[in-house]
Amino acid sequence: MVKPVVYNNRFLYFVMMTNTKRPKFILISLLMLLLFNYPLLSAANKLLYVGKMPLLFVYIATVWLLTIILLWITSAAKK
């Protein structure tokens, strides 16, 4: 008798993910690709400082943080 191979819990979670979460993850990924695209990055690449930090660094850090928060909220949701 052959036992099934269990890789780890994250792999099983992705395989057994509900059909309502997968489109949300895809949408968040596409939104992240759009926000890190060249035209928006070049629009933020100005000689403007926000609290002694260049606007581009603030833009990248803000988009990255918002993406992490959205992914966390989506994965923590029950349905």
C-alpha positions in Angstrom: 0.0 0.0 0.0 1.4 3.3 -1.1 1.0 6.4 1.2 0.2 9.7 -0.4 3.0 12.2 -0.3 2.3 15.3 1.8 4.6 18.2 0.8 3.7 20.8 3.4 0.7 22.7 4.6 1.2 25.6 2.3 1.1 23.4 -0.8 -2.0 21.7 0.4 -3.6 25.0 1.2 -3.0 26.3 -2.4 -4.3 23.1 -3.9 -7.4 23.0 -1.7 -8.0 26.7 -1.8 -11.6 27.7 -2.3 -12.7 28.9 -5.6 -13.6 32.3 -4.1 -10.1 33.1 -3.0 -8.2 32.2 -6.1 -9.7 34.9 -8.3 -9.0 37.5 -5.5 -5.3 36.5 -5.4 -5.1 36.7 -9.2 -6.7 40.1 -9.1 -4.3 41.4 -6.5 -1.4 40.0 -8.5 -2.5 41.8 -11.6 -3.1 45.0 -9.7 0.5 44.7 -8.3 1.9 44.2 -11.8 -0.1 47.2 -13.0 1.2 49.4 -10.2 4.8 48.4 -10.7 4.6 49.0 -14.4 7.0 51.5 -16.1 4.5 54.4 -16.7 3.5 54.6 -13.1 7.0 54.2 -11.8 8.3 56.9 -14.1 5.5 59.2 -12.9 6.7 58.7 -9.4 10.4 59.2 -10.4 10.5 63.0 -9.7 12.9 65.2 -7.8 10.3 65.5 -5.0 11.0 64.5 -1.5 8.5 63.3 1.1 10.0 63.5 4.6 13.6 63.4 3.2 12.8 60.3 1.1 12.5 60.4 -2.7 8.9 60.1 -4.0 9.8 56.9 -5.9 10.9 55.1 -2.7 7.8 56.2 -0.9 5.6 55.0 -3.8 7.3 51.6 -3.9 7.1 51.1 -0.2 3.5 52.1 0.0 2.4 49.8 -2.9 4.4 46.9 -1.4 2.8 47.4 2.0 -0.7 47.7 0.6 -0.2 44.5 -1.4 1.0 42.6 1.7 -2.0 43.9 3.7 -4.5 43.0 0.9 -3.0 39.5 0.6 -3.2 39.0 4.4 -6.8 40.2 4.5 -7.7 37.9 1.6 -6.0 34.8 3.0 -7.5 35.4 6.5 -11.0 35.7 5.2 -13.3 32.8 5.9 -14.8 32.6 2.4 
